[in-house]
Amino acid sequence: MTLDVLVDTLPAAPDRANPVSPTVAGDQFSVQFPARLGEIGPLISMIETVGRWHDAPGAVVYGLSVVVDELVANVVRHARPDSAALLRVSVAFSGESVGLAFDWPGESFDPVSFETPDPHARSDLDDPPVGGLGLCLVQAFAQEMRYRRDGDRNVVVFERRYERDRSVMALPPRAAKSVLSPGDGVQ
């Protein structure tokens, strides 16, 4: 699944009369919901269920859940859209990859180019820097990630590939350098 196909299949403008309206069509799951933190738990449960339907590795589904949690929480806490505003998430599983499109109304904010703190630059783990660590997780999970404005809405789309037969995620090039392989003497 290419990212452009996922964006092109986003549901039409949110329907305020029926705000929570999950749909499943083929390999794609979409839902729109009010901009409230209380919606994160049910949304993650839906993503986990769809991930199991598509036999996605647990690590991939967990990572996707973390990404959705961080993106929705950031939008609700920091962008502060009206609680009646509707956010949309679409997830598509295709072969050995998962794509996600997340969009929300409001001020322009590009989490793709947001400069996150370097988690390795701090020596005191008890006093982490405030801000950006959640987006650091999002950027680390995505292998391909884009942002665009669509009218008054922000749209973030990303893809993560994985190896289904080995039930592990394919690591992005920047992370693969720091991971030991089985031949490195690690049992």
N, C-alpha and C positions, 0 to 999 in steps of 0.2 A: 504494500500500500504506500503510495507516495503521499507526502504531506499535503500537496495541492489537492489531491482527491479528497482527503479528509476534510479540508477546509471547505471545499465545494459542496460537501454533503452536510454541512452544519444545518440544523433546523432553521426554518424561517424565523423572523423576528419573534421574540418570546411573546406568549399569549398570557396576559395578566389575568384572564378569567380562569385559566387552568395552569397555575404557576409550576407545580411539580408534575412534569409529564415525561416519565422515562419512555423511551422507545428502543426497541431492538430490531435491527434490520440486517439480516445476514451476519457479517462479522463486526458490525458497528452497534455500539450502545450510546445513546444520547440522552441527556437529561437537562432540564432547566429548573432552577430553584431560586428561592428568595436569598438575598445577600445577608444571611445570618449564620453565625458560627454553629448553631445547632443543626444545620443541614449537613455538616461535614461527615458525621458518623454514618447516617443512612447512605450518603453518597459513596463512601468508602466500602460499605457492605455490598452495595450494588456492583462496584468495580471488582471486588473480590469474587463475587458470584459469577460475573461474566468471564473473569479470568479463568476460573475453574471450568466453565463451559468450554472454553477454548484450549484447555489443557496447557495453559501458560505456566512456566516454572514459578514456584512460590516466591523466589527472590525478585522476579520481574513484577509480579502482582504487588508484592510488598513495596517495592520501589515506586511503582506507579501510585500506590496509595499515599505514600509519603509526599510525592510531588503534588498530588491533588490537594492534600491537607495543607501543604505550605502555600500553594498558589491561592486557594480560597481564603485561608486565614489572612494572608497578606492583603488581599483585596478588601476584605471586610474590615480589618483593623486599620489599614493605612490609607487606602483609597476612599474609604468611608462612603460607599454608595448608599443611597436611600435604601432602607431595609425592604422596601417594596420592589427595588430593582431586581431584575432577574439575571442570574449568571447562567452560563451554559457550558457543559462539558460533553465532549464526544470522545469516545475511545474506540479504536478499531484494532482488532487482532488480525494479522494476515501472515500466514506461514510462520516465519520466525522473527516477527517484529510486532511492535505495538506502537500505534500512533495516538496522540492525544491532541485535541484542540480545546482550548479554554478561552472563553471570551466574556467580557463584562463591560458595562457602560461606564462612562466617566472620563476624567482627565487622562491624557495620554501618559502611559507608563510602560517603558520597554524593559522587562526583566532580563531580556537576552543580553543587552549591552550594559546592564547594571554592574558596576564594579563591586564584586563581593570581596570581603576581607579574606586574607590568606590564613586559613585555619592553622597552618604550621608556623606562622610568624609569632605566635604567642607562646611564651614559656609557662605562663600560669594558667592552667586549665580551669581553675576555680573562678577566674575573672575573665570570661570570654568577652569579646567586643560586642556591643549592642548593635543589632541591625545587620542584615545581609546574610546571616548564616543559613537561613531557610532557603534563600535563593541560591546559595552556594550548593546546597543539596540538589536543588532542581537542575542547575546547570551541570552538575556532576553526573546525574542520572541520564540526561539527554545526550544522545550522540549527534543528533541534528536538531536544532532549535531555531525558530524564526518568530519574529514579531511583526505585526502590521496594524495600522488603524483602518477600521472599516466603518466609515461614518462617525458616529459618536461612541463606537465600541473599540476596545482593545482586543486583539486576537493573538494568542500565543499558541504555536503549534510545534510539537516535537515528536521525534521518533526514537525508539530504542530497539535495537536488534538483539536477538538472543539465540542460543543454540538449544533447540528443543530437545534433541536426543540426549544431551549431556545435562540438561536441566540447570544450566548456568548462563549467566548473562555474558554476552560478548563485551569486553571492556573497551571503553573509548581509548584512543591512542595515548592520551596524556596519562591515563591511569594504568595502562598496561605496562609502562616502564617500571612502576614501583611494585608490581606483583610478582612474587616468586612462582616459578613454574615447578611442576613435579620433579624435574631433573635437577633442581637446585638443592637437593638434599633435605627437603622438608617432607616429612612423612605424615 
